[in-house]
């Protein structure tokens, strides 16, 4: 009886071992297909093909991930996860260059996965040095890709800053043009308003003479002539208000004296 139980345990253990080896072998085989599709995505000569093969690679990658439940291979799971994440970014990238970048990054993890499977299938340290060198090379590739990614981010920031600078320069140029046009209007207004105020002053004083109001026609007024330089520090609206007020000052000053004369 004990012999039968022992025999059954051996058979069951063998079946489990075979199942594990079978899943690992299938996972390893699928990893090669992932590499094939990833390389096709990287070599694609148009955007649509690039995204298509990246999508195919993700699908096989996920199938490989499902097989890992019955395949205890250290180092493979992380490579699968990182590979899938980068390929998903390659499926829907911002542009062609971004798609190629994430595909190339995913390929590093595919190579990492295949190396992990090779090491697990050997089950010994005979290729330990070769594996160590391969890991070092993969780490170097990862660092290079991280550097490229950082450089691309820096380039994007520089492009954003340049665009913002261009927009600011365009805004400043527009404001400068508008201000120049406004200043021309102010100068034209100044010239016409000062002539008109001078005529207005003469007319109202002439009226005071006609009405024989000495107090009125002997009045003196503050100068309303201004230097053009003063216009630069004010708006067109402020310039209009200034000359409007000067006209009010002249008329009200004369009007008070005329009213005094009428009471006598």
Secondary structure, 3 states (H helix, E strand, C coil): CHHHHHHHHHHHHHHHHHHHHHHHHHHHHHHHHHHHHHHHHHHCCCHHHHHHHHHHHHHHHHHHHHHHHHCCCCCHHHHHHHHHHHHHHHHCCCCHHHHHHHHHHHHHHHHHHHHHHHHHHHCCCCCHHHHHHHHHHHHHHHHHHHHHHHHHHHHHHHHHHHHHHHHHHHHHHHHHHHHHHHHHHHHHHHHHHHHHHHHHHHHHHHHHHHCCCHHHHCCCCCCCCCCHHHHHHCCHHHHHHHHHHHHHHHHHHHHHHHHHHHHC
